[in-house]
């Protein structure tokens, strides 16, 4: 059985594209989770700040907020760093998917061109006897 390198290349390109899609989906999930962490950190800071600014709250609430705020900002900064890393990874995964799509399309174009060339050769072979008869002088046709 003859191996077909182009068929193998197409199969590998399709697998690479599917894997790139899965990787992008994973990166998008990670980015969404990181964005949620930033949102939660922002919400926690806003909640604590609102509690500290409440006119009914005592000094101990304000002091607790002042003591907590550096830790809250640190958590927010860590979440933001994770978000930025996730955004960068998502961009990289998108680029990998774009490259995989381009490689697949190129392989498909090569396969299509090869199929067209094979079909053209077959048509030429099948049409050759008719074309040969058409080129003979008319005296020979009558024989």
PyMOL commands that set and color helices and strands:
alter all, ss='L'
color gray80, all
select helices_A, chain A and resi 5-53+59-135+138-141
alter helices_A, ss='H'
color red, helices_A
deselect
rebuild
show_as cartoon
